[in-house]
């Protein structure tokens, strides 16, 4: 007030007074002309109003302008309505899903705040009875304003968990690809083959759960979606449900347990000291373990896994599962006498080293030391280098998601051709799946029409035909779902492949050529740790940290 008095003494505000009419809820200004008055501006006027306790009122801009004009011109003002007291107001909105009531408060302007009782009354009037939050209401009123603050919350329904098949053998190998969220797999040593005995438990089936119902803020129940049940596949070689407990799967024969879609199979294991001219070629419906070496020119074919304890000279190895070679794989690329040598598996290939070898893996290829002048192709990842050197030198490597090594190429610029991304075969498979699914959906629609007709016209359709139609419809529905699942998996693979990378963890040499679809990049000069991938649609060098490694 000392500053205000000084200003008044200098002539500012002389003759200006204010009066608050409590009954009308309005502030009036009066001016008594005085020759000693000094002109004032809006900033001074608002500061004066705030000092006198009227700063929060709602003012009329035209009234402010008029008052300043009349005061500065020396005109008298009897009672000019300058502003008014406005009470706070509030509204409550209900979220579309009925799970929240949201409070909005427009602050008071010199008027009364929102009363807590009024908010509770409005909630009751709106039919809100569930999950009211008194503390949230108190805090919002104390703050004097709110913008969509939740003052009542319902409970969303929790969907049930899907049924699942759970292995009781954590060491069992899997023929079902397992990738993490970024599409990476783990470097793994397959180790020794696990074996089970007849009657040994393999898996248990966990039933789906019903879920937990929810409730809206109006007290209305929200039903929960139950989880999807799962069942053991109809045919699992070497395994069968427990006659006393259909939710438990038992080994039927002795052999190697392998996780597959719909359960677990048991493959017999054939063990041999070595494979050479003396033992002959091996063809076995199950898994094969070779404790020693595989001689040049020999062939091993197995529906399961192949595990070799020594070295594989140029030969043919074909496995439905994975192939593990403790030593190395020597191939016949560039050598006429061993031109037919090939290593192919549906799962993962691992070896200490590979030289001039042609290797194809449905999942990934992991080589510890070196891949020299090889032809490698993997469905997901190729990684060279774990505890040892990790060199990829020369040859060709193709993988959908990543190719990585400690050193790519060589100082003498040997051509090393690397390709990442989805292959044309994957796009062809997606097209075939869609075409097959369309055909089965048409069949299911026709059968559904027959069943609908039978339901509306009892006795007009042979009951045996109706039963066959129901069974066929169930089989078709299961097949369609399986096709959709595979289509979704391939679509996700295509999406992940856009982030495919070629990574050199230590050195990237000139002579390395990278292909991704129609895009091509040739490394020029020598680089340290680096990655090659897409950046804004252009294939080129990236920071090594931008590259995911399996």
N, C-alpha and C positions, 0 to 999 in steps of 0.2 A: 504493500500500500504506500510505502514511502516513495517508490518510483511513480506511482499514479498521482500522488499529491504533488510531486515535483512537476509532473507534466501539466496537471491542472493549473498549478501556479504559473506556468509559462503560457497558459491560455488554451491548452488543448482540452477539449471536453467541457469548457465553461458553459453552463446553461443546459447541459445534456443530462437527462435523468431517465431511469427505467422503472417500470412497475409491472410486477407479475400478478395477473388476475388468476388466482387459484381456481376459482369457480369456472371460469371460461377456459382455463388451461392455456392462456396466451400471454405473451410478453409485449408490453406497449412501451414505446419511446416518446419522450416529450423534449421539445427544445424551446428554451427561453432565450431569445437573441441577446447577445452581449458584445459590445464593441471590442472587448479584450480577447474574444474567441480567435483561436488559431485554427486554420483548416486541418481536418483529419482525413485519414484514408481507411480503407477496409481492414487492413492488417491491424491498425491501432484499435479500430472499433471492436474487432473480434477479440483482441487481447483484453480490452476493457470488459467485455461481456463475460469472458472466462474468469476474470478476477472477481467479478461480482457473483459468480456461481451460476451463470446462465450459458456456459459453453456447450452443454450437451443438447440444447434445444434444437429443433428443426427450424431453420430460418428461411425466409422467402427472399431469394436473390434480388427481386425487383424492389422489395421493401428496403433492403440494405442500401441499394443504389439510390433510392429516393431520399432516405434519411441523410446520406452523405451529401447529396446535392443541396438539400434544404439547409442543412447545418452550415455547410461551407458558403452558402449564398446569404446567410444571415436571416433566413426565413424562420418564422415561428412554427412549431409543430405541437398540436394539442395532444393527440394520442394516436400514434402510428403503430399498427399491429406489425411487430417486427418478426416474431416467430411464435411457435407453439410447442407445447409439451405433447409428445407422442408416446403412448404406451408401447411396450414391447409386444410383439405378436409371435405366434408359433403355428406350425403345421406339422402333421404327422403323415408320412407316406409309408405304404406297405410294399415291400419288395415283391416283384412279380411271382416269385416262388413261394411267397407267404412265410418265409423264414426269418424276416427281419421287419421291425417297425423303426422308421428313421425319423428323428426329430430335427426340425429346422427352426431356429429362433432368430427373428429379426430384432436387433438390439433396440432398446428404448432410447428415445431422444428427449431426455428430460422428463419422461413419464414413468409409469410404474413398470417394474420387471414382471416377467412371467411368473405366475403362481404355480407351485408344484402341484397343488390340488387340481388345477385346471388341466395340467398334462395328464394326470391319472384319470381324470374324468373323460378326457378326449379319447384316451386309449380304451376305456370301457365302452364309450359310445361307438368306437370303431370295431368293437368285438374282440379286442386283443386281451387274451386271458393267460397266455402261456409265455414263460420266460421273460417276464418284465424285469428290467434292471434298474432298481431305485437309485443306486449309486451313480449310474450314468446320467440319470435325470437330474440329480442334485448337482453334479459337476457342471452340466450344461447350463443350468439356471444360474449357478454361481459365476460362471464365465460371462453370462449375459448375452451370449450368442452361440449358435450351433449351426453346422451345415451338414445335414444328413448323419447325425450321430445315432448309432444303434441304441435304442432304449428298450427293445424287447427282441429276444432271439428264440426261434424255434430250434428243433433238433433235426438235422437232415437224416434221411434214412441211410444206413450203412449197408451197401450191397453185400451179399454173401460171398464167401471165398469159393472159388472153383475147386472142385475135387482135384486131387493130384495123386500121381503114382510116385512113391517115395522108396528109393533104394535103401536096403539095409546093409548094402555092401558099398561103402563110400569109395573103395578103390576100383570099383568096376569101370571098365572103359565104356565110352559112349559113342554111338554112331549117329547121335543127334547133334548137329553143330551148336556150340554154345559161344555166343559173342557177347561182349559187354555193350554198354550203351553207345560207345563210340565205334562199335564194330570191330573190336580187337580181340584176338585170342591170346592165350598165354603160351610162352615157350615152355614146353614140357618134355621131360624124359619119360617115355612110356614105361620104363622099368620092366620087371619080370611079369609074366602073365599070371594073373590070379586064377585059381581054380576052385571049383565048388564040387561038393559031393551030392549024389541023388538025395532028394528030400530036404536039402538045405534051403532055408528061407532066402528069397532074393529081393522081393519088393512087397510093400503093403499099399493098399489103396485107401487114401483118406477121402471120406465122403465130403461132398460140398456142404456148405453151411447155409442156413436160411437167411442170414442177414439180420439186421436190427431195424425195426420200423422207426420212423421219425414222427415229428409232430410240428404243425405250423404254429405261428403265434396266435391263431384263432382256436388252437386246441384240436385241430383236425388231424387225424392220423395220416401218415405218409407211408404207404406200403414199401417194404424192402424187396429188391430183386434178388431172388435166391441165386446162389452160385451154380455153375454148370457142372453136372456130374461127369465123371470120367470112368472109363472101363478098360480092363485089360483087352488087348487085341485078341481077336478070335483065334489066331494061330501064332504061337510063339514057340519056335523050334527049341526043344530041350527043356521046356518049362511048362508048368500047368498050375491052375489055381488049386489051392489046398481044398480037398473034398470037405474038410470040416470047417473051413473058413474061406469063403469065396473072395474075401478082401485081401488074401495073402497069396503070393506067388511062390511056388517051390521049384527047385531044380528037379528035372526029371532024369537027367543023365549027368555023369561027371564031365567037367569041361570048364571052358572059360566063359564067365558071365559077361554079357555085353548089353548095354542099355540101347534100346531101339524105340522108335515111335510106338506107343501103346504098351510098353512094358520092358521085358528083358528076355533075351534068348541065352541059351547055353550052347556054346560051340565046343566041339571036341578039339583037343589039342594033339597035334602030331609032332613028336620031338625026334630029331636026328642029329648025330654028331656033326656031320658036314654033308654038303651036297656036291657030288662030283660024278665022274663017269662010273665009279664003282656003285654008287647008290642009285643013279639014274635020276630022271626028273621027278618032281613031286607035284601032284595035283590032289588037293584035299578039301573036303567040305567041312571047314572048320578053321582053326588057327594052326600055324606051323612055327615051330621053334627050331632054329639051326644053331647049335651051340658053337660051331666053328665058322669056317669060310664056305662061300659058294663059288665053285670053280667057273671059269670062263665057259660060255656056251650052254650052261645049264638053265633049266626053267623051273620056277616054283609058282604054282597057282593055288590060291587059297580063298575061300569065301569069307574068312575072318581076317585076322592079322597075320603078318609075317614078322618074326623077330630073328635077327641074325647077330650072333655074338661076335663074329669076326668081320672079315672084309668080303664084299661082293665084287668079284671080277665081272667083266662084261657078260651079262646074262639077262634073262627075262624074269621079272618079279611082278606078279599081279595079285593084288589083295582087295577084297571087298571092304576091309577095314583099313587099318593103318600099317605102315611098314617102318620098322626101326632097325638101323644098322649100327652096331656099336663101333665098328671100324669105319671104313669108307666105302663109297660106291664108285667103281671104275666103269666107264661106259665105252661105247664103240664109235662115238662120233668121229668121223674122219678116217675110220679104219674099216676097210671093206669086209674083212673077215668077221667083224662083230657089228655090222650095220643094223642088225635086227634087235640088238640089245635094248631093253626098255624097262623102266620101273614105273609102275602105275598103281595107285591105290585110291580108294574112295574116301579115306580119312586123311590122316596127317603123316607126312614123311619126315623122319629124323635120321641124321647121320653125322659122323664126325667130320667127313669131308666128301666132296664129289668132284670127279674129274672126267670130262668128256662124256658125261652121263645125260641121258634123256629121262627126265623125271616128271611125272604128272600126278598131282594130288588134288582130290576133291575139296579138301579143307586147306591145309597150309603146309609149307615146306620149311623146316628148320635145320640148318647146317651149322655146326659149331665153328669149324676152322676156315675152310675155303671152298668156293665153287669156281672151278677153272674150266673155261670153254665148255660150259654145260648148256643144255636146253631145258629150262625149268618152266613149269606151268602150274599155278595153284589157284584154287577157287577163292581164297581169301588173302593170305599173306605169304610172303617169302622173307625169311630173316636169316642172314648169315652172320654168325658171330655171337658167341655167348661168353665162354671163358677163354676162347682162343682168338686167332687173328681176325677172322671175320672179313675176308676178302671176296669180292665178286669180280672176277677178271674174265673178260671176253664172253663170247656166247650170247645167249638170249634168256631173258627171264620175263615171265608174264604172270601178273597177279591182279585180282580185282581191287583190293583195298590198299595194300602197301608192299613195297619192296625196300628192305633196309639192310645195311651192312656197315661195318666199321670203315671199310675202304671200298670205294666203287671205282673200277677201272684200274689202270696201271700207269706208271711214269712214262712208259714207251707208247702210250696212246693206243693200246689195243682196243679195237671196236667192241664196246659192251652195250648191247641193245636191251633196253628195259621198257616194259609196257605195263601200264596200270589202267584200271577202269573196267567197266562191264563189257564182256565179250558179245559179239553178235549172237552167239549160241544162247545167251541168257535172254536176250530180247525175243529170239525165236521161241524159246520155252514159254515165256510169258504169253505170247500169242497163242501157242498151242493150248495152254491151260485155259485161257479165256474161251477158246473155241469149244473145248471139251466141256467146260462148265455150262456154256450156253445150251449145248445139246442135252445135258443131263437135266438142266432146269426145265427145259421144254417137256422132257419125259415126265418129270415130277408134276408139272402143271396138268398134263393129260391125266395122270393117275389121280390127282387131287379132284379133278372134275368127276371122274368115275366114282370116287368115294363120296363126294358131295351128293351125287345123284342117288347112290345107294342109301345114304342117310336120310334123304327126303322121300325115298320110295321103298320102304321096307318090303322085302319079299320079291322084288322085281329083279334083283341081281343075285346070282348064285353065291351063297355064303363062302364057299371055298374060294371063289374068285375074289371076293372082298378081302379075305384073309391074305391071299397071295399079293393083292394090290397093296395092302398095309405093309407087309414085309418088304416089298419092293420099294415102297415110298421111304421106309426107314433107311434102307441101304443107300438109296439115291441121295437122301438128305445128308447122310454121313459122308458120302463121296464128294458131294458139292461143298460141304464144309472143309474137307481136306484140301480140295482144289483152291478154295478161297484162301485158306491158311498159307498154302504155298505161293499163291499169287501175291499175298501181302508180304511174305518174307522176301520175295524177289523184288517187289517194289521198294521195300526198305533197303535192300542191297544196292539197288540202282541209285537211291538217294544218297546212301553212304559213299558210294563210289565217286561222287562229285568231290569228296574230300580226300581222295586217294593221294598218296605221297610216295615219292622215291627219296630215301634218306641216306645220306652218308654221315655217320656219326663222328668220323675223324677226318677223312680226306676224300675229296671228289676230284677225279682226274679228267683231263681232256680226253675225248674219245668215247665218253659215255653219251648215248643217245636215248632220249626218253620220248615215248609215244603215249598219248592219251586220246583215244578216239581218232579224230582227224588232225589233232594238234601234235606238233613235234617240237622238241627242244634239244639242241646239241650243246654240250658243255664246251666252253672255250676257256682255256687256261686251267690252272690248278686252284682248288679252293679248299678251305678247311671244312669244318662241320657245316653241312648245308642240306637243304631239302629242295625238291622240285615238285611243284604242284600248281593247281589253278589259283590265280589271283585276278579277280574281276574278269574272268573268262579268258585270261591269257596264261599259257603254260610257261613257267619260268622259275628262277631261283627264289627261294623263300628262306627265312631264318630257320635253322635246324629245330628250334623249339616249337615251330608251328606244325611239326610233323608228328602224328601219332605213331608209336611203335608198338608192335605186338608183344 
